Amino acid sequence: MLHSQRATIWYLECQDLYKHEKPYMITFDVSHLGIRKTNHAYSDREVSIIDVRKHDVQPSLDRHGFTFCEAQTKLTSSEFDVDEIVRAKYYPEILDIMRRIFPDAVNFHIFAHLVGIHALDIFLNNIS
């Protein structure tokens, strides 16, 4: 039996507002504009977390919506904080990996990334 850990996870609530307005979160200061940084509303749930790396059956994109692969990068930890370096060096590495994993795919597009910002801090600052 796999070892699991209980944890509280925050989920984006399904709001009637989202039928007319897409959920959004602005990650920079907009206080001078007098607008809200987010329209997100969250609820917490306790869940079991299992380390799937030790599981016999690995997740697949078709069944689970994600998959894992092992890959190396040439970037150093500090380079991940520099937007231009991430775009110039890391994006091509990721696209090469995607092409190997999904050889029949026609197109790949990296939508966005955050650098130099701790995602947990962003989340915690915007749930209130």
N, C-alpha and C positions, 0 to 999 in steps of 0.2 A: 504494500500500500504506500502511496506517495505521501510524503509529509506536506501538510498545508499550514498556512499561517493565516489567522484572521486579521482583517484590516478594515478600516472605514474608507470608503471610496466616495468621492463627490461626483455626482452625475448632473448633467444639464437637464433641468426639468422640461417636460413637454408643456409649453405655454400656448394659450390661444393667440397671444401676440405673434408667435412665430408663423401663423397662417398668413400674416400680412407683412411681417417684417422679419428678415433673416436674423438669426442670432449673430451678434457681433461683439468684439472686444478690441478696444483701441489700447495699444501698449505704450503709448507715449502721453505726455502731459497735454491735456486739452482743457484744463481748468480756465484758461483765459478765453476760451470760446463759449463757455457756458453750456456745454453739452455733456451728456453722460458718457462715461468710458465704456460702458457695456449695458446690454439689455439681458444679460444672462441671469438666470435664477437656478440655484443648485439645491439638490437634496442629497443627503448622505445615506449610504447603505453599508451594512457590514457584509463582507464577502470573504470567501476562502480563496487564498492565492496559492497556486501550486507552481513550483519551478518546473516548467515543461521541458527544460533542457535535459532533465533526467527521465523523461517519460518515453516509453517505447514508441508511441505514435506521435509523430511530429505534426504540428499544425500545418494545414495547407491553405493557400489563398482561396481556393474554390469552396472549401467547407467552413473555414474559420474566419476568413476575411483578412488573414495575415499569414506570413510564413517567416521562418528564420533562415539565415545563411551566415556562414563564417566568411569574413572578409578583412583584409588588412587595409590600412590607409597610410598614406605618406605624410599626412598632417600631424603636427605636434599638438598637444593639448591647447597651448596658447594660440595656435593658428585658428582654432575653432571660434575664437572671439573676434576675428577680423573678417567682416563681411566679404570683402573683395577676394580674400584668400579662399574662403569657403566656396564662393562662386567659381573661381578660376581653377581650383585644384580638386575640391571635394565633389562638386557636381559631376564632373566628368567621371570620377571614380564610381559614383553611385549609378550613373547612367550605364557604364560598362557592366556593372554587376547585374543591373536590371535586364540588359540585353542578353546576358548569359542565362539568367534564370527563366526569362520569358522570351525565347527566341522567335516565337510567332507574333509577338506584339508589333504593331505598326509604329506606335509613337509613345514616347514617355515625356512627361512634363513635371518638373519640380515646381510646386506652387509657391512655397515660401519656407523660410527658416528664421529662427531668432538667434542672434549672437550677442554675447556679452550681457545677457539678461537671464536671471534665474527664473525658469518657468514657474516654480512653486511660489516665488514671491509675487509674480504677476497674478497667479490664481488667487492667492490669499488676499491680495489687495483689492481684488475685484468682486469677491463674493458678497461683500457687505453692501 
